[in-house]
């Protein structure tokens, strides 16, 4: 058994031992003891996550805010006091953005809503924290001289679409409305700009377009939109790697603050925003204006509206066997949409 003196020392309250450090007449020894105590206690205290040394984020021609932010250097300005380096990575489609997130090549990336659900269902650890737009950015497109007049006419035809993206899933949903399945057509997997080229060159019969390439095909090539359905266009999601969100929640909120700045700036400066989109996407100003006209930037906070839209769209993932049998997609959607960062941003701005 320990002797009485040892027992007393062991059970002396921490506050009493702390006060004994600062006995009058022992200032130097007190500071040394305090330093030693700090070294003892520090490992047990959770560390506050500072801003990362590097912030990896995507920019995409289908995300006007990202182009505005990048052009104006607003993220670099926001994180300059932290000496955080901002690294921009171009995403040509949701599939690329989601691949980059899954591999850790980026920390924050933009995609279509249903594509994010598909990625999350198949193991991509992401959370959606912001809505960069409510777009009508996709439709089924044919050449101006195409004999195809209805969705039913697509049976047996070649359709260019980028797998894992909103246009690809839009195509499957559109075919279902005409009683057609994926096997009733030949889907040619091409990235969005290559799909436009294939359509114009007659290598495919139709293309699941994505703005600004779709707007460019309309204006520059006279392409015709065969099938439009704004409800089949899922929202523009800004996604974050789950581990990054957990480690740097304040950084994520600060990024959303910059996105809010860009969203409001686009509304106040539509012509300047169109000029940036045109220059960065290498399309005409008329194309950029058409693209922006098909975007609604007024709903930045994720929530019930997006969840409802995704729940309506999700059955296509089961029907087309794009996820494992038995996957609870409603649960996947609930785990994907994280309202906390945007709510923290809204509270801070009040």
Secondary structure, DSSP 8 states (H G I E B T S, - for coil): ---HHHHHHHTS-HHHHHHHHT-TT-HHHHHHHHHHHHHHHHTTS-------SEEEEEE-TT-HHHHHHHHHTHHHHHHGGGT-EEEEEE-SSHHHHHHHHHHTS-SEEEEEHHHHHHHHHTT--EEEEEEEEEE----EEE-TT----SGGGGTT-EEEE-TTSHHHHHHHHHHHHTT--GGGSEEEE--HHHHHHHHHTTSSSEEE--TTHHHHHHHHH--EEEE--GGGS--EEEEEEHHHHHH-HHHHHHHHHHHHHHHHHHHH-HHHHHHHHHHHHT--HHHHHHHHHTEE-S--S-SHHHHHHHHHHTHHHHHTT-S-TT--HHHHHHHHB--HHHHHHHHHH-
